[in-house]
Amino acid sequence: MILTGFGVVLKRITKEDIEQIRRWRNQDFVRDQMFHTELITETQQDAWFESVNNCFNYYFVIHVDELPIGVIYAKHVNPKTLAGEGGIFIGEHAFLTSDSPARASMLLLHFCFNKLMLSSSLIRIKEGNKVAIRYNELLGYVVQQRAGEEILLCLTKEAFQRSMMVSRVLRLLDIESIQLTGMPSENNLEQLNALLESNR
């Protein structure tokens, strides 16, 4: 599955991507922002991929001008509660301060609220990651609880649509350019397969 729009391309991860993802994830500047800071082994990475390669988890490699730069995801998607949990990490240091992570975030949230039909998105951020906390609050996320180092924030579809930053950005970006392509799969929810089938 490929999601295109806002100047970035999100390609759903495959087995061939996981070693690159592991290399990114094991870099100090990435691990420092994670709750699990230990180095990840190849065996652990294989097990992780097997655990998320299903219709309730949507992990994508972010591509900018065909260059893979990091990972963004909606995981633990619950079709009954219409909630999921999001996250992102950039593996290519040069893109940390670019606008590409923001573009990827906007695209994934559009996918979550308009394709997966979620009503809310949760994220977990480390207490000291003030840049991520501030950015997500601009998107409309609201702090739900604090526990130790973890801050849990929630974004509803309505709050996302009301966000001044989102409204301003969407005026500059072409929302009509968003495209979802790929083949129907058992690893997709039914509504995604219906969309992919109609786009063929």
Secondary structure, 3 states (H helix, E strand, C coil): CEEEECCEEEEECCHHHHHHHHHHHCCHHHHCCCCCCCCCCHHHHHHHHHHHCCCCCEEEEEEECCEEEEEEEEEEEECCCCEEEEEEEECCHHHCCCCHHHHHHHHHHHHHHHCCCCCEEEEEEECCCHHHHHHHHHHCCEEEEEECCEEEEEEEHHHHHHCHHHHHHHHHCCHHHCEEECCCCCCCCHHHHHHHHHHC
